[in-house]
């Protein structure tokens, strides 16, 4: 290829151009921008990986907390069952004690009046449950409520008047069912 050139017109070189002494070249500027973009991309990818891990850990913790709530409900139900069993046993013992105290008070009243107490009456004693081995309180309360164990139930029930109210205490029942006793002077 032949080039025509005029000596008065400066020639334009398209290939290699030198930068002015105070200005950076375009290639260097493009390199700096590319390195900066690469650095920002690496930081974004790293942040995305840590964010993904954090979200997975959060989902795992939420699943565990949900299981903990279910576990708490199961434990609460079992505690309620045991509590009901204890309350049932205490109520049974309370009724037996009140019946025994009623018999004792009746015998004392007979003795004070000079009447002999019949020797054939059984001595007051608490009934022992026959199922002490390998049973839980919940099983015992269920047996008491269903009446399945006749050995633990008394053979006959006497109608005994409960002891009279103690005049030195006043019984107060709250609307929520709680009962309080207040001493009267």
Number of C-alpha atoms within 10 A of each C-alpha: 3 4 5 6 9 8 7 6 7 8 9 7 7 6 6 6 9 8 10 8 7 6 7 11 13 10 9 10 11 11 11 12 12 12 12 12 12 12 12 12 12 12 12 12 12 12 12 12 12 12 12 12 12 12 12 12 12 12 12 12 12 12 12 12 12 12 12 12 12 12 12 12 12 12 12 12 12 13 13 13 17 18 15 16 22 16 13 19 16 12 12 15 14 12 13 17 15 16 20 17 16 18 19 14 13 15 16 14 13 14 12 10 9 9 11 10 13 9 7 6 8 7 10 13 9 10 13 10 12 12 14 10 6 6 9 13 17 19 15 23 20 17 16 19 12 9 12 12 15 11 13 16 16 10 7 6 8 8 8 13 11 12 11 7 9 9 10 10 13 13 13 12 11 9 7 6 8 8 10 12 11 10 11 8 6
